Amino acid sequence: MSETSYRVDRMLTALLQSGVLAQLNGIVLGEFTDCSAGRYSVPTENVLRERLSNLGVPVLGGLPVGHGRHNAPLILGTRALLSAATASLTLDGAPDP
């Protein structure tokens, strides 16, 4: 993903205000490649940390998914176990009932 940090902030703010992020049990973030700090010099990692840290759910970042060099598939609707204690994501391959 090649977005400036202020655009990532704007997208997350819209999701937060819509209430959809309050329904999550955890958040998995891929690699944020080519994301500049923009004209305000705020790193994207700082934006993600500030916007997502108050949700009260585990957040795991830097996974090889998305638009990065390594792009492991994540099947939508698959049950997963996100462990903040071990910083791991385990997919069981079965669709969520």
MIMIZA-811187 format. One record per residue (C-alpha): residue number from 1; residue in three letters; chain; x, y, z. Coordinates in steps of 0.001 Angstrom, whole numbers. Layout:
N
> resi:resn:chain:xx:yy:zz
> NUM:ALA:A:X:Y:Z
...
***
This chain:
97
> resi:resn:chain:xx:yy:zz
> 1:MET:A:0:0:0
> 2:SER:A:1505:3324:-941
> 3:GLU:A:-351:6005:964
> 4:THR:A:867:8928:3007
> 5:SER:A:325:8669:6730
> 6:TYR:A:-2305:11407:6811
> 7:ARG:A:-4402:9441:4316
> 8:VAL:A:-4115:6288:6444
> 9:ASP:A:-5166:8429:9416
> 10:ARG:A:-8185:9718:7492
> 11:MET:A:-9283:6197:6519
> 12:LEU:A:-8914:4871:10072
> 13:THR:A:-10750:7880:11499
> 14:ALA:A:-13681:7204:9164
> 15:LEU:A:-13776:3544:10241
> 16:LEU:A:-13570:4501:13926
> 17:GLN:A:-16360:7049:13633
> 18:SER:A:-18576:4613:11744
> 19:GLY:A:-18398:2185:14680
> 20:VAL:A:-17339:-832:12621
> 21:LEU:A:-14003:-1202:14433
> 22:ALA:A:-15839:-1544:17757
> 23:GLN:A:-17224:-4874:16515
> 24:LEU:A:-13789:-6478:16062
> 25:ASN:A:-12153:-9044:18319
> 26:GLY:A:-8679:-8359:16953
> 27:ILE:A:-6817:-6627:14159
> 28:VAL:A:-4201:-8060:11815
> 29:LEU:A:-2129:-5609:9791
> 30:GLY:A:33:-6412:6826
> 31:GLU:A:3110:-4616:5637
> 32:PHE:A:2703:-917:4949
> 33:THR:A:5153:-417:2100
> 34:ASP:A:5897:2893:449
> 35:CYS:A:3951:4841:3079
> 36:SER:A:5599:8195:3494
> 37:ALA:A:5375:10357:6586
> 38:GLY:A:3844:13008:4339
> 39:ARG:A:4006:16735:4743
> 40:TYR:A:3309:16440:8476
> 41:SER:A:6278:14069:9063
> 42:VAL:A:4196:11528:11015
> 43:PRO:A:5255:7911:10393
> 44:THR:A:2447:5548:9410
> 45:GLU:A:3356:3251:12321
> 46:ASN:A:2591:6107:14744
> 47:VAL:A:-807:6678:13124
> 48:LEU:A:-1676:2977:13367
> 49:ARG:A:-556:2774:16990
> 50:GLU:A:-2491:5870:18044
> 51:ARG:A:-5711:5021:16217
> 52:LEU:A:-5867:1314:17111
> 53:SER:A:-4392:1138:20624
> 54:ASN:A:-7564:2250:22408
> 55:LEU:A:-9839:-395:20891
> 56:GLY:A:-9072:-2924:23633
> 57:VAL:A:-8360:-5753:21180
> 58:PRO:A:-5102:-7428:20189
> 59:VAL:A:-3352:-5831:17217
> 60:LEU:A:-735:-7781:15301
> 61:GLY:A:1204:-5956:12602
> 62:GLY:A:3828:-6558:9971
> 63:LEU:A:2384:-9809:8641
> 64:PRO:A:3422:-10818:5121
> 65:VAL:A:4:-10060:3631
> 66:GLY:A:-1310:-7255:1477
> 67:HIS:A:792:-5314:-970
> 68:GLY:A:4289:-6156:277
> 69:ARG:A:7026:-8250:-1258
> 70:HIS:A:5681:-11403:406
> 71:ASN:A:1952:-11855:81
> 72:ALA:A:547:-14861:1940
> 73:PRO:A:-3147:-15477:1238
> 74:LEU:A:-5763:-14821:3905
> 75:ILE:A:-9080:-16445:3107
> 76:LEU:A:-12022:-14259:4086
> 77:GLY:A:-14426:-15964:6456
> 78:THR:A:-11834:-18401:7798
> 79:ARG:A:-11701:-18920:11550
> 80:ALA:A:-8500:-17633:13091
> 81:LEU:A:-6802:-17443:16468
> 82:LEU:A:-4954:-14210:17166
> 83:SER:A:-2666:-14396:20179
> 84:ALA:A:-1288:-11163:21547
> 85:ALA:A:796:-13136:24068
> 86:THR:A:2751:-14961:21357
> 87:ALA:A:2263:-12364:18596
> 88:SER:A:892:-15027:16269
> 89:LEU:A:-2010:-15645:13941
> 90:THR:A:-3203:-19207:13308
> 91:LEU:A:-5740:-19971:10579
> 92:ASP:A:-7640:-23242:10789
> 93:GLY:A:-8844:-23233:7181
> 94:ALA:A:-12485:-23891:8024
> 95:PRO:A:-15077:-21224:7266
> 96:ASP:A:-16697:-19498:10192
> 97:PRO:A:-20213:-20970:10724
***
